[in-house]
Amino acid sequence: MPQWIRACATDDIDEEDLIRFDHGGATYAIYHSPEGDFFATAGLCTHENIHLCDGLVMGHLIECPKHNGQFDYRTGEAKRAPVCVNLRTYPVRVDGTDVYIEVP
């Protein structure tokens, strides 16, 4: 059954940046968009299981640090080769200064 888990505080992530969040044996990436919204995806690249937290955020894209593949972190859509499998995304909610993600 899915549950809401506190991932971080809103001020833990600068705009156009991300942090890694580990829970229940899984790794997630939490993003802070240029508009001030928060998003969450799986934390590993679908190409070679590299941690995305070491990647570069540009606008709404996360670039994998290994082969420079890109995903739109809002939708998980693979945007540039070599990635061709979309990232899983997770619902996010903000309550005061806390960021929660819904995990399975």
N, C-alpha and C positions, 0 to 999 in steps of 0.2 A: 504494500500500500504506500503510495507516495506520501512524503512528509516535507514540511517546510523546515529548512535548516538555516541558522544564521551563518552567513559566509564571511562577513566583514562589516566594518563601519563605512559609511559613505565617504569619509575623508581618508580612508586607507588607500584609495585609488585616485590618482590624478586623472583629469579628463584626457581622453585619447591614450589611455594606458590600461593595463590589466594586472591581475594578480592570480596566483595559483591558489586553489583551495582543494584540500584533500579531505574526503569523508567516506567512511565505510569501504575502504579499499579502492575507491575511484578517485580520479583527478579531474578537477573542473577548472575552467578559466572564467573569471569574472571581469567584465569590461565596463569602463565608464566612457560613454560616448561624448562627442563634442557638444551635444545638446544637453548633457547632464543626466541622461538616462543610463540605466544599468542593464546588462545582458549577461547570460551565462551559456557556455558551451562545454562540450567535452574538453578536457585539458590536453589531450594528445592529438597530434596531427594524424589524419587518416592515411597518410602516405607511408610514414615509417615510424609511427608512435613516438615522435619527438615532443617534448613538453613545449607547448605554445607560449608559456609564460616568459620564455626567453626570446620570443619573437617581437616584431615591430608592429605597433598599431598605427595605422594611417587612416584618418577619417573613420569609416566603418569597416575597415579591412584589418585582419590580422595576417601577418606574413610569417610563415614557418621559418625558424632560424636555420634549418638545415639545407633545404633546397629552394627556398623562396616561393613556395606555393602560397596562394592566398585564399582566404575565406572571408565572406561577409559574416561577421559575428552576430548580426541581428537575425539572420535566417539560417546560418550554417552553410550556405551555398558555396561550393567550391568555385573559385573565380579565376585561378591561374594555375596552369600545369606546373609541377607534375601532379598536383592533387586533383583527383577526379571523383572522390567519394565525399559527400557532404558531411559536415560536423553535426553531431546531435546537439540540439539546443534545449535549454531548460527554462521554465517560467521563473521570473524574478519579481519580487515585490520589495518595496522600501517601506519600512515602518520607522518613522522618526529618522534617526541617523544609522539605522541598521539595515543591511542588505541581506535578504533571504533568497535562497533558491529552493525550488521544489525538486527533490531527488526521489528516484524510485526506491 
